[in-house]
Amino acid sequence: MTSAAGPEVPVLVRHEWCKGCGICISMCPKKVLEAAPDGKAIVARPEDCIKCETCEIMCPDFAIRVVGGRSRGVAQGKGDVAGARG
């Protein structure tokens, strides 16, 4: 996985899964991702990530994961789901 150096990397990119379509790069509201020379996404500004998960949601190849993103709790049954009946 490609990531920037540092103690906490908010976005992980599986370089081998990425086809370089650029959707994640264009959709990121904080411009955290950039294209590497081969056109595939890399994490250029991890400190700017707001963990909105747009890159992960929009990636057609499931090549991106936002670490500690908001939906993790819901996916694991720990969060509230809007509109859920109890």
Sequence and secondary structure as in RCSB ss.txt:
>XXXX:A:sequence
MTSAAGPEVPVLVRHEWCKGCGICISMCPKKVLEAAPDGKAIVARPEDCIKCETCEIMCPDFAIRVVGGRSRGVA
QGKGDVAGARG
>XXXX:A:secstr
 B  SSS  SEEE TTT     HHHHH TT  EEE TTS EEES GGG     HHHHH TT  EEETT THHHHH
TT S  TT   
